[in-house]
Amino acid sequence: MATLIKHKIYALFEINNPDIRYVGYTKNTLKQRLIEHKSTAKTKRRTRRDKWIWSVLMAGGDIDIILVEEVKYRNWEEREIFWIEFYKSDKLTNHQKGGNAGGKGGSPIKFEMSLEDCMKWLRENCPQIDSQSKFYKA
């Protein structure tokens, strides 16, 4: 018999400070997700969340995680959006409103060229890619 995966909305905060600094979604264990966040903060430090976690760890502090809500898979996005709005403050490090925000997750995406320039570059440098499906297979 298959075990049902419990989907979770969680929050990150600095130990000894009750302010919620990040709200996220996972189907992993909370312990595993916290380890992933700390590891990413140590190696990448691209997002506000990563920079916040890294600064706390470098100052000798620590980050903890709490379960906010267990959710059904079909509505995790709307619940994450709800909780981000609920905890919204200047200290919250989420970059998106939640719900995977079009597949972007928590990382800000910055484009250095316009769509037109990108399409021109692709035509000139990758003429074999002439469809979206070929793009994703490349």
C-alpha positions in Angstrom: 0.0 0.0 0.0 1.4 3.4 -1.0 2.0 6.0 1.6 0.4 9.4 0.9 2.8 12.3 0.9 1.9 15.0 3.3 2.3 18.4 1.6 3.3 21.3 3.9 3.4 25.0 4.1 6.2 26.0 6.4 7.8 29.1 7.8 11.5 30.0 8.5 12.6 32.2 11.4 15.7 33.0 13.4 16.0 31.1 16.7 15.3 33.6 19.5 13.4 35.9 17.2 9.7 35.1 16.5 9.5 37.1 13.2 8.6 34.9 10.3 11.1 35.6 7.5 10.1 33.1 4.8 7.1 31.0 3.9 7.4 28.0 1.6 5.9 24.7 0.4 7.4 21.3 0.5 6.5 17.6 0.2 9.7 16.7 2.0 10.2 16.5 5.7 10.6 19.8 7.4 14.1 18.8 8.7 15.2 17.9 5.1 13.8 21.2 3.8 15.6 23.2 6.4 18.9 21.5 5.6 18.4 22.3 1.9 17.8 26.0 2.7 20.9 26.2 4.8 23.0 24.4 2.2 21.7 26.7 -0.6 22.4 29.8 1.5 26.0 28.6 2.1 26.7 27.9 -1.6 24.6 30.2 -3.7 23.4 33.3 -1.7 21.4 34.6 -4.7 18.0 35.4 -3.1 17.1 37.6 -0.2 16.2 34.4 1.7 19.6 32.9 1.1 21.4 36.2 2.1 19.3 36.4 5.3 20.0 32.8 6.3 23.7 33.2 5.5 24.0 36.4 7.6 22.3 34.7 10.6 24.6 31.6 10.4 27.7 33.8 10.0 26.8 35.8 13.1 26.6 32.5 15.1 22.8 32.3 15.1 20.6 29.6 13.7 17.4 29.2 11.6 14.5 27.0 12.4 11.4 25.8 10.6 7.8 25.4 11.7 4.8 23.7 10.1 2.2 26.3 9.3 -0.4 24.0 7.6 -0.6 20.5 6.0 -2.4 20.8 2.7 -3.8 18.7 -0.1 -1.6 18.8 -3.2 -4.4 20.3 -5.3 -4.5 23.5 -3.2 -1.0 24.0 -1.9 -0.5 27.1 -4.2 -3.5 29.0 -2.9 -2.6 28.1 0.7 1.0 29.3 0.2 -0.2 32.6 -1.2 -2.6 32.9 1.7 0.2 32.4 4.3 2.7 34.7 2.5 0.0 37.4 2.6 -0.8 36.6 6.3 2.9 37.0 7.4 3.6 39.8 5.0 6.0 42.4 6.4 9.2 44.3 5.4 11.1 41.4 7.0 9.6 38.6 4.8 12.2 37.5 2.3 9.8 35.9 -0.3 10.3 37.3 -3.8 7.0 36.0 -5.2 3.5 36.1 -3.9 3.6 32.3 -3.7 2.0 29.4 -5.4 5.1 28.8 -7.5 4.4 32.1 -9.3 4.7 30.7 -12.8 7.4 28.2 -12.0 9.8 30.8 -10.7 9.9 29.6 -7.1 11.8 31.9 -4.7 14.5 33.1 -7.1 14.3 36.4 -8.8 14.9 36.1 -12.5 16.6 39.0 -14.2 16.9 39.2 -18.0 19.7 41.2 -19.5 18.2 41.3 -23.0 14.8 41.9 -24.5 12.7 39.0 -25.8 13.3 40.3 -29.4 17.1 40.3 -28.9 16.9 36.8 -27.3 14.8 35.4 -30.3 17.3 37.0 -32.7 20.2 35.4 -30.9 18.6 32.0 -30.9 17.9 32.3 -34.7 21.5 33.2 -35.4 23.2 30.8 -33.0 20.8 27.9 -32.7 19.1 27.6 -36.1 18.2 23.9 -35.4 15.9 25.0 -32.6 12.8 26.2 -34.4 10.1 25.1 -32.0 9.4 25.2 -28.3 9.6 21.4 -28.0 13.0 21.4 -29.6 14.1 24.2 -27.3 13.2 22.1 -24.2 14.9 19.0 -25.7 18.2 20.8 -26.4 
